[in-house]
Amino acid sequence: MSRRDLTDREKLVLREIIAQYITSANPVGSRVISRKLEGRFSAATIRNVMADLEDLGLLYQPHTSAGRIPSENGYRIFVDGLMSHVRLTSKERDLLDREISKIQSQDVREVLDQMAHLLGEISNLLCVVMSPPLREGVLHRMDLINIGSDKILVVVTIQSGFVRSLFLEVHSAVTREEMEWLTAFLNQRLSGLKLSDIRESIGQRLRGAGIENQPLLRSMVDHAEEVFKFNDRDDFLVGGVRTLTAQPEFYNVEELRKILTLLEDRSLFLHLFAREESEGVKVKIGRENAAKSLSSLSIVTAPYKFGRLCGAIGLIGPTRMDYPKAVSIVEYAAKKIDTTLAK
């Protein structure tokens, strides 16, 4: 039976059972739903509806004397048409707004890392933020800041505002005038080029500048791999491990091991968070995830973009997930990033 074949009463009971189970993590009985619906239907009537929903494969009984819990099909019908939209609290929105606003002025990896932890705390789920493939980004500008007699802060800004910074050691002092000239020279020669192209040909592009007499330029060439290459290791930022493992589902050692395996297996992340052109929030429930090891987990993802590059935000948790809030969180965060970078 498809969703449109459900009666209004069946939809109401299914929605209430799922909402109650998400909150309690315990099988839901007819009396609980009757009280929740303020006596609109008797417990006997609700038992009959629950039996019909079980026949349709939307609910099941974990054991004979228990109430019912949702099946994956039941969750799917709930997500596709029964759940209500949930607004984040003003405090949650303010926290996210404050963190995302830093993207244009701070190291992108640090901001995304903090955001992953913040989203994990807000959702009580595992949060994964997939950064855009910045190694394919286009250089907007470079800034050089003298930190001391032997250290320079290099700030690399990618088109659309993403920023990455690192320290370079130099073996001789650089005057203010030299620093200004070097900054202008590097931007003249390198601005507008892909990072991968700069990394592979920086020596040739800086030819004629007397690299052998310019310690900082020599250091820039020698450390091009470090300055202009964003390692794959930076692709995924994870937060919320502690809060997720406190969920009842993960008291089971085998279920907990699945999460730990996911954290160790980067190929699974690549599969789950493949950068797609399609927009909007996607929800994969249980066995809808291709990887067998993830069949007891649900994943809510949304893409975000800057320029031609695309990243993704995802929340991972048990199938007993607060789907309305998870969808609202990734949707809000993704749209906020898009809006911030478009300014």
Buried (B, 14 or more C-beta within 10 A) or exposed (E): EEBEEBEEBBBBBBBBBBBBBBEEEBBBBBEBBBEBBEEEBEBEBBBBBBBBBBEBEBBBBEEEEEBBBBBBBBBBBBBEEBBEEBEBEEEBEEBBBEBBBBBBEBBBBBBBBBBBBBBBBBBBBBBBBBBBBBBBBBBBBBBBEBEEEEEBBBBBBBBBBBBBBEEBEBEEEBEEEBBEBBBEBBBEBBBEBBBBBBBBBBEEBBEEBEBEEBBBBBBBBBBBEEBBBBEEEBBBBBBBBEBBBEBEBBEEEEBBEBBEEBBEEEEBBBEBBEBEEEEEBBBBBBEBBEBEBBBBBBBBBBBBBBBEBBBBBBBBBBBBBBBBBBBBBBBBBBEBBBEBBEE
